[in-house]
Amino acid sequence: MLIEWIGHSCFYITTETGKTILIDPYDDTIGLRVPEKQADIVLVTHDHFDHRNQAYIDGMRNGDILVTEAGPHEADGIKITGIPVWHDEQQGKERGEVITYLIEADGMRLLHMGDVGAMPEAPYFEQIGKIDILMIPVGGYYTVDAKGALNIMDQIHPNITIPMHYLVNGLTLTELASPHDFLARAASREYDVSRLGGGVFEITKDNLKKRNRIVVMECSHC
């Protein structure tokens, strides 16, 4: 499996069979180059402009699959489960809810947490089960911050965590924090932290290690 961090909360995943998944394609107002790659499956966590590019969606090919709702979905041998969480700490009174996506492909279980804004309740963790690769926001303001993200990670115990939705060069959402606080806190909790040095991460189920680790990716569209 290849995982490319396009930028912000947008990832482009290519499975071992060549099937592709795009998550949260943002529009051109956030300051980063917009994603242009076609994908067999497109997942959108919620309708905010920095997670849904309507022009991209309008240009999807016949046969491509768009998923925007909670519940079970399956396509091309890939199992996807959408599970809602609150976008804020007021049970959605400020920003509503977002859909997190559990993706099962290539013998691994990936979880993209969208703009999770508060600690999910216990049934959420029971539903998602074991997670191999977690994509979680760490920049705060619109989502959980560094401390909140780590508290969720302590509940999930993912094998690999990829931080997202934080301040990078060119991003116009300057309210977001850089990843420095998150990485400093993670190091104090004895997570292995590595910088990939690129925008594409290759992983197979046989490459998963026993020790939990954080992989910091470079934004490919910054």
VENFEN-V998043 format. One record per residue. N is the residue number from 0. RES is the residue in one small letter. SS is DSSP state (H for helix, E for strand, C for the rest). OMEGA is omega in whole degrees, 0 to 359 (* if undefined). Layout:
# VENFEN-V998043
N/RES/SS/OMEGA ; N/RES/SS/OMEGA
This chain:
# VENFEN-V998043
0/m/C/174 ; 1/l/E/178 ; 2/i/E/178 ; 3/e/E/174 ; 4/w/E/179 ; 5/i/E/182 ; 6/g/E/180 ; 7/h/C/177 ; 8/s/C/187 ; 9/c/E/178 ; 10/f/E/176 ; 11/y/E/186 ; 12/i/E/176 ; 13/t/E/182 ; 14/t/C/181 ; 15/e/C/179 ; 16/t/C/178 ; 17/g/C/176 ; 18/k/C/186 ; 19/t/E/180 ; 20/i/E/174 ; 21/l/E/181 ; 22/i/E/173 ; 23/d/C/174 ; 24/p/C/184 ; 25/y/C/179 ; 26/d/C/189 ; 27/d/C/181 ; 28/t/C/186 ; 29/i/C/173 ; 30/g/C/179 ; 31/l/C/176 ; 32/r/C/184 ; 33/v/C/177 ; 34/p/C/180 ; 35/e/C/182 ; 36/k/C/173 ; 37/q/C/180 ; 38/a/C/178 ; 39/d/C/181 ; 40/i/E/177 ; 41/v/E/179 ; 42/l/E/178 ; 43/v/C/184 ; 44/t/C/177 ; 45/h/C/193 ; 46/d/C/180 ; 47/h/C/188 ; 48/f/C/181 ; 49/d/C/178 ; 50/h/C/181 ; 51/r/C/177 ; 52/n/C/185 ; 53/q/H/178 ; 54/a/H/177 ; 55/y/H/182 ; 56/i/H/179 ; 57/d/H/181 ; 58/g/C/179 ; 59/m/C/182 ; 60/r/C/172 ; 61/n/C/182 ; 62/g/C/173 ; 63/d/C/186 ; 64/i/E/176 ; 65/l/E/179 ; 66/v/E/181 ; 67/t/C/188 ; 68/e/C/176 ; 69/a/C/177 ; 70/g/E/181 ; 71/p/E/177 ; 72/h/E/177 ; 73/e/E/180 ; 74/a/E/175 ; 75/d/C/179 ; 76/g/C/178 ; 77/i/E/179 ; 78/k/E/182 ; 79/i/E/178 ; 80/t/E/177 ; 81/g/E/183 ; 82/i/E/184 ; 83/p/E/171 ; 84/v/E/179 ; 85/w/E/178 ; 86/h/C/182 ; 87/d/C/182 ; 88/e/C/180 ; 89/q/C/180 ; 90/q/C/174 ; 91/g/C/182 ; 92/k/C/181 ; 93/e/C/187 ; 94/r/C/179 ; 95/g/C/181 ; 96/e/E/174 ; 97/v/E/177 ; 98/i/E/171 ; 99/t/E/185 ; 100/y/E/171 ; 101/l/E/184 ; 102/i/E/179 ; 103/e/E/183 ; 104/a/E/177 ; 105/d/C/178 ; 106/g/C/180 ; 107/m/E/180 ; 108/r/E/181 ; 109/l/E/177 ; 110/l/E/174 ; 111/h/E/189 ; 112/m/C/174 ; 113/g/C/179 ; 114/d/C/179 ; 115/v/C/186 ; 116/g/C/182 ; 117/a/C/177 ; 118/m/C/176 ; 119/p/C/179 ; 120/e/C/187 ; 121/a/H/180 ; 122/p/H/178 ; 123/y/H/183 ; 124/f/H/176 ; 125/e/H/183 ; 126/q/H/185 ; 127/i/H/180 ; 128/g/C/183 ; 129/k/C/180 ; 130/i/C/177 ; 131/d/C/183 ; 132/i/E/182 ; 133/l/E/173 ; 134/m/E/190 ; 135/i/E/178 ; 136/p/E/181 ; 137/v/C/189 ; 138/g/C/178 ; 139/g/C/179 ; 140/y/C/178 ; 141/y/C/186 ; 142/t/C/170 ; 143/v/C/177 ; 144/d/C/183 ; 145/a/H/181 ; 146/k/H/180 ; 147/g/H/179 ; 148/a/H/180 ; 149/l/H/177 ; 150/n/H/176 ; 151/i/H/178 ; 152/m/H/179 ; 153/d/H/177 ; 154/q/H/185 ; 155/i/H/184 ; 156/h/C/179 ; 157/p/C/177 ; 158/n/C/179 ; 159/i/E/174 ; 160/t/E/175 ; 161/i/E/178 ; 162/p/E/181 ; 163/m/E/173 ; 164/h/C/176 ; 165/y/C/186 ; 166/l/C/174 ; 167/v/C/180 ; 168/n/C/178 ; 169/g/C/182 ; 170/l/C/180 ; 171/t/C/180 ; 172/l/C/189 ; 173/t/C/175 ; 174/e/C/182 ; 175/l/C/177 ; 176/a/C/172 ; 177/s/C/180 ; 178/p/C/188 ; 179/h/H/180 ; 180/d/H/179 ; 181/f/H/183 ; 182/l/H/178 ; 183/a/H/178 ; 184/r/H/180 ; 185/a/H/180 ; 186/a/H/180 ; 187/s/H/177 ; 188/r/C/174 ; 189/e/C/169 ; 190/y/C/169 ; 191/d/E/181 ; 192/v/E/178 ; 193/s/E/176 ; 194/r/E/186 ; 195/l/C/182 ; 196/g/C/179 ; 197/g/C/185 ; 198/g/C/182 ; 199/v/E/183 ; 200/f/E/178 ; 201/e/E/184 ; 202/i/C/170 ; 203/t/C/180 ; 204/k/H/179 ; 205/d/H/180 ; 206/n/H/180 ; 207/l/C/182 ; 208/k/C/182 ; 209/k/C/184 ; 210/r/C/179 ; 211/n/C/183 ; 212/r/E/177 ; 213/i/E/180 ; 214/v/E/179 ; 215/v/E/184 ; 216/m/C/172 ; 217/e/C/179 ; 218/c/C/185 ; 219/s/C/182 ; 220/h/C/178 ; 221/c/C/*
